Amino acid sequence: MEQLYGPCNQAPAAAERSRPADLSADQRLALKGALRREAQRLGFDPVGVAAVPGSQRLALRTAALERWLTAGHQASMGWMADPRRRQIETLLPGVRSLVAVGLNYFVEAKPNAGALRVARYGWGRDYHRLIDGRLRRLGRWLEGQVPGVGWRACVDSAPLLDKAWAEEAGLGWIGKNGNLIHRRRGSWLLLGHLLTTLDLPADQPAVARCGSCSRCLSACPTQAIVEPFVVDARRCLAFHTIENRDSELPGVITAGIGTWIAGCDICQEVCPWNEQPLEASTDPDLQPRPWMLSLTLEQARSWSDAVWDERLRASAMRRIKPWMWRRNAEAIADHQRLTSTDAITDAQAEMKPMPASAPGYGEGGCLG
């Protein structure tokens, strides 16, 4: 779902003219503080600002994306190669700053014992709509403060290096599992960005704090994290349960699918930064639909298109079509039939090592 320009959809020359050059450094700093408070009022926390075109780290992240694509780790996600992802100026001519925001989606609820698993980000309402709507309100607020300023709201469906820019704005660091990690929030953050032609004081980029930890690499049942910071979508449960349009899932995915019918949170659940006491969101739009905590295999295998439509209205999980839910359920049933050690070993033996990749990819993590 490509986002459109804000009300100030401007040509480059017009965007240039709209820059409020008469704001002093103190006024810009005060405006940044007010902007942060308004973003927090809309439910975003953390909030950070990055200057465009960014630091040398952004250039390294862009080069890492190129290596990731060259290695084929994007699988069938051709949109990851969109050239606009490397050139933020194409998304908003005259852009000078980027406001990165995080929406905490950690909630207290837990799945029932034995229930099929759905990735947490899909428990509530479609986060694309939630974040986009709130960012647009933030953009209109900013335009009210500085008439004529240009802005554009972006969620993760826009061709933007979203995690790299969030890291640049100080929201957190990109972990070895490809997810953005915040010191207080862990990795349970949905990201959004407001691009603007306004020149705002930038925050310091986040410092990486994974250290020598390798829990996520060890925990992945399909070895999708082929080396620190490099996630191969061809092995990722999240990719295959959400994006793979084949009628059957590969054997290696079936061997590792467990009870994950929609997405996968394993590499996040084992992260030490998610084991600390975390503040749970009380946002009603992020609370789980009860059936997502209690879905059984029998129910999922018998889903009709009508049931799918009723249960997944305004849900990000509508990306998984009705036949795909049933396909994923059949893969889980097949997994449960793999009771012998030989059968499991034979399936996992298909996971042949991939060619070594240059370290430091950082962009291109799991979808879940």
Number of C-alpha atoms within 10 A of each C-alpha: 9 10 16 12 17 21 15 18 15 20 11 15 10 16 22 18 14 19 21 15 9 8 14 10 12 10 12 16 15 14 18 20 13 14 20 21 15 16 25 16 11 15 17 23 19 22 22 28 28 26 21 22 15 17 12 10 14 18 14 15 21 20 16 21 24 16 17 23 17 12 16 13 23 22 18 14 14 9 12 20 15 12 12 15 19 19 15 20 16 14 21 23 21 26 25 22 23 30 26 28 27 26 24 25 25 22 18 12 12 11 17 14 8 12 16 22 21 22 18 23 25 23 24 22 21 19 24 20 15 14 25 20 13 17 27 19 17 21 25 19 15 22 18 11 13 16 14 20 24 30 32 24 27 26 23 20 14 20 22 21 21 22 26 25 28 29 26 29 26 22 30 30 26 26 25 28 29 24 25 26 28 24 14 14 23 24 23 24 23 19 24 29 26 21 30 27 24 26 20 22 19 20 16 15 22 18 13 14 15 15 8 6 13 15 16 23 22 13 17 21 21 21 21 25 25 20 19 18 21 27 27 23 23 19 24 28 32 23 22 26 26 22 19 19 15 10 10 14 19 16 19 22 23 25 23 22 28 19 21 22 29 25 26 27 21 17 22 23 17 17 22 13 20 19 11 12 10 16 14 13 16 13 13 9 15 22 19 20 16 12 13 21 19 17 18 17 19 11 13 20 17 12 15 14 11 9 12 18 14 9 14 19 12 15 19 17 23 17 11 21 16 17 16 23 23 20 21 27 27 20 26 24 18 16 20 14 12 16 10 8 8 10 14 18 13 13 17 19 11 11 15 8 8 10 8 9 15 12 12 18 25 26 26 26 25 24 21 22
